[in-house]
Amino acid sequence: MTTPRVAIVTGAARGIGAATALRLARDGHAVAVLDLVEDGCLPVVQAVERAGGRALAVGADVSEEDAVASAFARIEAELGAPTILVNNAGIIRDNLLFKMTAGDWDAVMGVHLRGAFLMSKAAQAYMTKEGFGRIVNMSSTSALGNRGQANYAAAKAGIQGFTKTLAIELGKFGVTVNSIAPGWIQTEMTAATAERMGVPFEELLEQWAGQIPVARVGQPEDIAAAVSFFVSEDAGFVSGQILYVAGGPLG
Ligand code: NAD
């Protein structure tokens, strides 16, 4: 039996975040659907409500301290104290090192690392008070190195060290912290990658599927299922782990 909790999923207006918000709502949790623009979150909130769940659309930039503070205040007031956090918001600014600008570097670090830091710092106050918490941070197989992604790979490897450290610091308060490193997942982010490479998305998906042991690319729901496990009551002895969800062995 799931104890209903209040969950926050960042970057939840679409893709992996949207699937995760829907999954956590189906698991019985109230979900704050957080993304840059509040209106953009409404279709996910409505989908949760149609399925009989509870959700709140929250517009906030996770890399801005004041916006994060306001988001938490609103979530606490409207849904209750959040004890599940999924740091999923992400961007790519791909380029080979010699062409990558400092702006591309800072933007990626800002959303992935500063964002996960600010959100986790705000969330731990509720979690430690409650004596229960679950944080899941979205890494990537790119953490292992990927051409054209020096900024993104560094951020996603950073997320892994961040996850392990929070697991050590927060464990005694009943808070577990884990990370998921997805492989190729069919979303607008990977569609943008195809566009940058000048390859039709369907062709690229087929190419990727040919290299993946389970012979298909991933879907957002594949990642949502792994999040659902990590945030469950039953996963209380699993912490500081990096789970590669990539259709084959990695990591
Ligand atoms: P996506 O681009 O479809 O969705 C990302 C969402 O994050 C968007 O709705 C965007 O508005 C939001 N976002 C961006 N910056 C934000 C900010 N500052 N504050 C709040 N929200 C912000 O991406 P996706 O494919 O669903 O990826 C989700 C996560 O999974 C990302 O962290 C990504 O790096 C990671 N990931 C994706 C893949 C993949 O193959 N798609 C693989 C590995 C890891």
Boltz pocket constraint, residues with backbone or C-beta under 6 A from the ligand:
constraints:
  - pocket:
      binder: B
      contacts: [[A, 10], [A, 11], [A, 12], [A, 13], [A, 14], [A, 15], [A, 16], [A, 17], [A, 34], [A, 35], [A, 36], [A, 60], [A, 61], [A, 62], [A, 63], [A, 87], [A, 88], [A, 89], [A, 90], [A, 91], [A, 111], [A, 115], [A, 138], [A, 139], [A, 140], [A, 141], [A, 181], [A, 182], [A, 183], [A, 184], [A, 185], [A, 186], [A, 187], [A, 188], [A, 189], [A, 190]]
      max_distance: 6.0
